[in-house]
């Protein structure tokens, strides 16, 4: 939801309902670019919520968090969330987290929820040396850790750096779930092929055809009636550090 919504209401905020809080974000830039809520983020959220995870036990790291909408939705369920993006996106991320924390604090009947939305915001440039980047992430990467991202693969030149970053993030047994709208199916198929070549196990969790209701600035929907959104799971074999065995 874009900014300008009314103050947070207590209705429906019972943690026992296992529903995320309503999140308000300020969006920037052209529609469906980095500062907007991607439609694939909504699809990804639906897949994750359908798994009925015990979110209080899960640490989440979002790549390319943009407006922070999905990061905050999962944090509102109790997950420990780190939202990452390039340095230029962090002011938007931080302001949206602060906006929603303020809304929560001003909700008269939300006293038991004030510990939610403690989202850690950090810069993560995929091309950087991961050892130095990791220092600001507080990321252990164990089996209760989840890496997520939406629409990260639309530039083929980013595939290598993204997979290298994922290899580091998943090395301790973490799981990755990515979603994207198919724009160049041959390039996105090449991303999955390269991931498999690098040792990832890749599984298609869902695919969804959505009707196109409006044209976009980049013309990618021109002449089309539907768009296909996919959700993939990526895993790496866990290495036994004591023996080096898989």
Secondary structure, DSSP 8 states (H G I E B T S, - for coil): -BS------STT--GGG-------B---SSTTSTTS--HHHHHHHHHHHHTT--GGG-EEEEES-TT-HHHHHHHTTT-EEEEEE-GGGHHHHHHHHHHHHHHHHT-TT-GGGTT----EEEE--TTS-HHHHHTTT-----TTEEEEEES--SSGGGHHHHHHHHHHHTTTS-EEEEEEE-SSHHHHHHHHHHHHHTTEEEEEEEEEEEE--S--TT-TTTT-SEEEEEEEEEEE----TTT---
